[in-house]
């Protein structure tokens, strides 16, 4: 007899790789908690976080939208409502999330950096793609930012579950006021100033510290909440490190995954969901990767969400999709629209001139 003799099949590599389906692998067998159909979810993070919210809503889950479209804002314009629980756009680094929460709860001063576009509209540089239509004036942009941060604070207080998909460790910092940008100035909006904008790649220790601060802020304002952390499987578009983008991608994802592992040990209300492993492990092979081997296919997203519902919300796993939704999900047109929507919203795509010129 030895400690491995009576372990379940998911503890062994061969048995896992020979499983007939992802549900049989039981990727999420180490879960701390499950969720109720009445739980109110908030989603944030990189582009992959949008997939989670869309699928959860389609299955009958409750995604809290704290920042609602004003009746005077036409649905036809690029207003940015509904993509996330509030109009914060993509949040790539843990530091970016931390600073947003610190501003929302007035732990640090509100940072107002705005830039005028060539079309005369104003952009909030801390969420440059969150409101594609921009603002008519700097005053309007400032007022909207203050209201946005208010909705973030209300969102945290009202939610039951916070799902954060970590994406990157690379970032650009404003050295004058010490805050983090979602994308370097000069790419989407603003002007890059070498004396004011510094590249920084967050270390494991910094990421652990930032995650713990995020957790502390959330629990201080909503002690009953639970936090579910994930790592986006989507690779970096570009790297500012003097090395291959492939190497930088592995480094960033490894730091994020290790940091999450560290914080969930000491926080009972915080757990990890293995979306990253489902997509990138040898079990999936190449079937979950779209052309270019960076973005995840519709099949990959569906597999991740099937595992999530099977493991965390089993009463929704058999939720029957409508006929029209099934047809759309199987059509090339739907996949093209989904890819366009994610590309349009993804600030990071602008880092690659080849993608930006399309």
N, C-alpha and C positions, 0 to 999 in steps of 0.2 A: 504494500500500500504506500502511495506517495501523494503529495498535495494535488497532483494533476489528475489522479485516477478517476475521480468522480465529477470533474468539471463538465459543464454543459458544452454542446457542440460548437457554440459560437466562440468558445475560448481557444479553438484550434484552427490554424490557418487552412489546412487541407479541407476540413469539413466545411468551413466557411466558403472557400472558393468553389466547392462542388455543390453549393446550395442552388436549387433551381430558380430562385428568384430573390430579389433584394429583401423582401419581407422575411424570407427564410434565413437570411444571413443574421437578422436581428441586430442591425447596426447600433440601435439605440437601447440596447438591453441594460445599460448602466444608469438609466434615467433616475432622477431623484423624485420627480413628480409628474403628474398628468394634468390635463386641463378640462374644464367644464364648458359645455355649450353656452353657458351664460357669461363666461369670462370675456372681458373686453380687452382686446389686443392693441398694442401700439407697435408699429414697426419702424425701424430706422436703420440706416447703414448705407452700404454700397448698392450698386444697381441690382444685385441679386435679391436684395430685400424686397423689391417691388414684386418679384415673382411670388414670394411668400404671401404677401398681403392679397394679391389677386386670387391665388388658389384658395386661401382661407375663406375669403368672401364667397367664392363660387361654391364651396362646400357647405355654406351655411354658418360659417364662423362669424364672430362679431369683431370687426376692425373699427376701432375708434377713430373718427375723423374730427379732430378738435378744431381745425381751422377750416371753416366752411366758406364756400363761395358766396360773396355778397350778391344779393338779387340784382344790383345794378351792373354787375360784371357779366357780360354775355358768355354763354357756354362755348361759343364758337372761337373765342380768343384764347391765346396761349397764356392762361392765368396760372397754371401750375397747381391748382387745387386737386386733391384726391389721390395724388401719386403716393404720398406718405400721410401719416396721421396729422402732420402740420407741414407748412411750406418751407421745410428746411433743406429740401433737395437731398442730393447724395451726401452722406457723411462717411468719408473714407477712413479717417483715423480716429482712434480713441480720444486723442487730444482735442480734435474738433468737436466731438460729442461733449466732452467734459467742459470745454469753454462755453458751448451753447447753454448747457445746464447751469453753469455758474452765473452766466448773464441773466438767464431766465429767473433764477432765484436770488438775484442781486448779491451774489457772493463776490462778484467782481463787477466793475463798471461795464455798462453796455458799450460795445465797440461799434462805432458808426463810420464805416469807410464806404464811400459811394463814388462811382465813376460814371461819367457821361459817355454814352455810346455815340457812334458816328451818326445814328439816326435821331439823335437828340434825346433819347430816353435814358433814364438813370438806372444804374445797377447796384445792388447790394453786393459788395465784394466778398462777403462772408457766406453768400449763397447765390452766386452769380447766374446759375441756370435754374434756380428754383422758381423764378417768376420770369418766364421767357419774354413776355410782353414788355417787361421793364416798368419804370415809373415815369410819370409825366414831369416830376420835379424832384429835387433833392429833398425838399420838405416832405413830400409824399412818401419817398423811399424811407426816410427816417421814421415817420409815423407808422408805416407798415412794419418796419423792423420791431418797433416797440410793441405793437399789437401782436406780432408773430411770437415774440418771446413770452408775452402774457399767455397766449394759447398753449405754448409749450409747458409752462408751469401748471396750467389747469389740466392739461393732458396727463402729466405725471401724477397729479393728485387723484384723478378719476379712473385711471386704467387699473386693470388687474394683472396684466402681463406685458412686460416690455421685451420685445425681440430685437436684438441688435446684431446685425451682420457686419463683422469687421472686414475690412478690405485691404488696407495698406498700412505701411509704417513710414513711407516716404512722404514728406510734406515740405511746405515753404512757410517760413515764419516772418512776420513783421517784426523787425528788430527794435523798432522805436517803442511800440506799445506791447510787444511780446504776445502776439496772438497768431493763430494758425489759419492759413487759407485752405479752402477745399481744392483749389487749383492755382498755380502760380499766376500772379498778375501779368497781363500782357498776352495771355492765351485766349481767354474768353472775353475779358474786359480789363480795363485799367492799363497801366504802364509798368513794365518791370524796371525796378530801380536797384541796381546791384548793391548800393550802400544801405538800402532799407529792407531788402528781401533776401533771406538766407535759407539755403537748403538744410534740412535736418532729417535724419533717418532715426526714428525712435528706437531705442534699445529695448531689450527684454525688461530690464528693471524699470525703465520709464513707462512702458506699456502696462506692467503690473500695477504700478503706482497710480496711473491714470484710471485704469479699470476700477481699482478699489475706491478711488474718489468718486467715480460715477455711481458705483453701487451705494456708497454712503449717502450721496445726495438724494438718490431715488428713495431709499429706505427712510431717510429722515423726513421726507414729505409724503410717503405712502408706505407705511410699515407692513401692510398686508400684501403688497405687490410681490410678484415673482419675476425673475429676470432670466431670459433664455438667450445665451450667446451662441453665435455661429461664426464660421469663417467662410467668406466667399471663395468659391473655387476659381473664379475668374481671374486670369493673370493680369499683371501690370501692362498697360498700354506702352509705357515708356519708363525708363529709369534715369535718374540724375546721377546715379553712382557710376564710377568708371569701370563698369563690368557689363556682362551680358544681361539683358532684361530677363532672360530665363533664370539666371542665377539670382537676380534681385527678387524675382517672384517667389522662388523657393525660400529665400531668406525672410522675406516679409511674412509669408504664410506660416513659416515655422515659428517665428517670434510671436505672432498673434496666437497661434494654437497653443504654444507653451505657456504664454501669459494667461490665457483663459484657464488652462489646466491648473495653474497656480492659484487663481482666485476662487475657483469653485470648491477647492478643498476647504477653505475657511469661511464660506458663506452658504449656509443651508438653503437660502432662498434664491440661489443662483445656480443654473445648470447649463450644460452644453448640449447642443444638438449637432450630430455629425454630418451635416450636408456636404462639407468639404470632403470627407472620406468617402461618402457614397459616390461622388462624381469622380474623384481622382484616384481611388484605389484600383489595383489591377483587376478587381472583380468586374468593374464596368468596362474595361478595355477602352476602346476609342468610340464606343457607341453614343456616349453622352456629349461629344464635342462637335460643334458646328465647324464649318469651313474656317480655316485660320487657326483652329485649335486653341482659341481663347474663350469664346463664348459657349455657353451650355445650351444644348438643344432642348426643344420642347419635351422630348422623351426623358431627358435628364431631369428637368424640373419636375415633371410628373412623378418620376421615380422617387425623388427626394420627398415630395409632398405625400406620396402614398405611404412611405415609411413613417413620416411624421404623424399622419392621421392614424395609422395602424398602432403606433406606439403611444401617442400622447392624447389622441381624441378618437378612440375606437368607434364611438357612436356616430361619427361623421364619415368614417372610412367608406361606408357603403352608400353614401349620399349619391343618388343617381343624378348625373348631369342631364341637362335638357338636351333634346335632340339637336337643336341648333348649335349649342355649345360644342357638342361632340363633333358635329360636322366642321365647325370652325377650327377646332383644335387639330383636325386631321388635314386641313387644307394648307397648301403652300402660301396662300394669300394671308392666312392668319399668322403664320410664322414670320412672313415678311413684315407685317404690320407690327408684330411684337418686337422684332429686331430694330425696326425704325424708331419705335417709341423709346426703347431702352437707350439707343444710340443718341437720340435727341436730348435725353435727360442726363446722359452721362458726361459730366464735365471732363473726366479724364481722357475721353476720346479726342479732345482738342489738342492733347499733347503731341499726337502723331500727325505731322503735316500731311502725310499720305491719306489719312482718314479725314482730316479737316477739309481737304480740298474736294471731297465728294459732294 
